[in-house]
Structures are given as C-alpha cells and as structure tokens.
Amino acid sequence: MSRFWPEPLKHEPWADAYELAVLEKDSSKLASRIQTAKTEIALRISELSEMPTLSGKRNELDSINRAIQVLRRLAEHAPLRKTAV
C-alpha cells in the first residue's frame, strides 16, 4: 500500500491506517477507518515522545500533523459522502 509516503514512512502502521481511511469509499466503514487511523497515530506519537531525541523524526511528525488535519476534515464531511456501489 502506502502510495502517499516516502520510503521511511510507508511501513509505519499509522501511515497504512491513514491511507485506508482516506481511500475508503464505503461510508459505512469510514468512521471505523478514521478511528483506527487516529488510534495508530496516537500510538506512534506516544512512541516518538519516549525517544531521547527527535532528530530524524521531524518529517514524520510533520506528516502526522497533516494526517490529523485531513482525518478531521474527512470526519466532518463523512456524512456527505455516498456509499460506493
């Protein structure tokens, strides 16, 4: 999967969960996908906060922040999406 991410991020569980949420076309599954992505992101933020230094992780944190913004917008507009046929 992981069409959205550079090589270092494309194997992160949060990135996979985020991508599944963004690409979900079935509105009945969307809320669950968004919640899973938020959970994976929270876990990764927790892991990153325990690291002694964040050097080299700044790009990932920037990506996480953008992903959180997109998930918020997606959740706001989820009721407007039509179920895929």
Kinemage of the C-alpha trace (Angstrom):
@kinemage 1
@onewidth
@group {chain A} dominant
@subgroup {mainchain}
@vectorlist {calphas} color= white
{ca met a 1} P 0.000 0.000 0.000
{ca ser a 2} L 1.413 3.394 1.045
{ca arg a 3} L 1.254 5.416 -2.136
{ca phe a 4} L 1.310 8.631 -0.098
{ca trp a 5} L 4.511 8.270 1.871
{ca pro a 6} L 8.245 8.407 1.286
{ca glu a 7} L 10.112 5.162 1.932
{ca pro a 8} L 10.828 5.624 5.680
{ca leu a 9} L 7.142 6.191 6.497
{ca lys a 10} L 5.439 3.749 4.229
{ca his a 11} L 5.886 0.832 6.606
{ca glu a 12} L 4.501 2.630 9.653
{ca pro a 13} L 1.155 1.212 10.855
{ca trp a 14} L -0.253 4.710 11.324
{ca ala a 15} L 0.515 5.583 7.693
{ca asp a 16} L -1.219 2.433 6.431
{ca ala a 17} L -4.274 3.073 8.628
{ca tyr a 18} L -4.411 6.700 7.491
{ca glu a 19} L -4.229 5.696 3.847
{ca leu a 20} L -7.041 3.169 4.290
{ca ala a 21} L -9.218 5.885 5.831
{ca val a 22} L -8.509 8.391 3.079
{ca leu a 23} L -9.177 5.867 0.327
{ca glu a 24} L -12.317 4.330 1.908
{ca lys a 25} L -15.296 4.712 -0.411
{ca asp a 26} L -17.868 2.883 1.677
{ca ser a 27} L -19.358 5.478 4.021
{ca ser a 28} L -20.498 2.732 6.402
{ca lys a 29} L -16.841 1.821 7.031
{ca leu a 30} L -15.389 5.314 7.045
{ca ala a 31} L -15.902 6.180 10.731
{ca ser a 32} L -14.201 2.951 11.765
{ca arg a 33} L -11.264 3.583 9.415
{ca ile a 34} L -10.868 7.125 10.747
{ca gln a 35} L -10.906 5.883 14.351
{ca thr a 36} L -8.337 3.187 13.580
{ca ala a 37} L -6.065 5.770 11.952
{ca lys a 38} L -6.415 8.121 14.942
{ca thr a 39} L -5.563 5.258 17.313
{ca glu a 40} L -2.470 4.280 15.306
{ca ile a 41} L -1.359 7.918 15.163
{ca ala a 42} L -1.768 8.289 18.941
{ca leu a 43} L 0.321 5.144 19.489
{ca arg a 44} L 3.072 6.469 17.229
{ca ile a 45} L 3.086 9.878 18.918
{ca ser a 46} L 3.478 8.060 22.240
{ca glu a 47} L 6.421 6.062 20.863
{ca leu a 48} L 8.051 9.194 19.481
{ca ser a 49} L 7.629 11.067 22.764
{ca glu a 50} L 9.578 8.344 24.564
{ca met a 51} L 12.584 8.686 22.251
{ca pro a 52} L 15.504 10.584 23.769
{ca thr a 53} L 15.836 12.739 20.648
{ca leu a 54} L 13.515 13.541 17.784
{ca ser a 55} L 16.291 14.194 15.309
{ca gly a 56} L 15.387 12.488 12.076
{ca lys a 57} L 11.748 12.221 13.106
{ca arg a 58} L 10.723 15.814 12.308
{ca asn a 59} L 9.454 14.783 8.843
{ca glu a 60} L 7.334 12.054 10.373
{ca leu a 61} L 5.874 14.461 12.927
{ca asp a 62} L 5.040 16.904 10.137
{ca ser a 63} L 3.346 14.078 8.227
{ca ile a 64} L 1.424 13.064 11.343
{ca asn a 65} L 0.189 16.633 11.831
{ca arg a 66} L -1.005 16.825 8.221
{ca ala a 67} L -2.693 13.420 8.553
{ca ile a 68} L -4.548 14.541 11.680
{ca gln a 69} L -5.837 17.621 9.845
{ca val a 70} L -7.035 15.538 6.904
{ca leu a 71} L -8.740 12.999 9.182
{ca arg a 72} L -10.585 15.837 10.951
{ca arg a 73} L -11.842 17.207 7.648
{ca leu a 74} L -12.741 13.736 6.442
{ca ala a 75} L -14.738 13.066 9.618
{ca glu a 76} L -16.550 16.398 9.260
{ca his a 77} L -17.571 15.596 5.702
{ca ala a 78} L -18.160 11.858 6.141
{ca pro a 79} L -21.968 12.243 6.325
{ca leu a 80} L -21.871 13.898 2.908
{ca arg a 81} L -20.107 11.000 1.203
{ca lys a 82} L -22.177 8.473 -0.670
{ca thr a 83} L -21.806 4.746 -0.202
{ca ala a 84} L -19.873 3.128 -3.016
{ca val a 85} L -21.841 0.778 -5.222
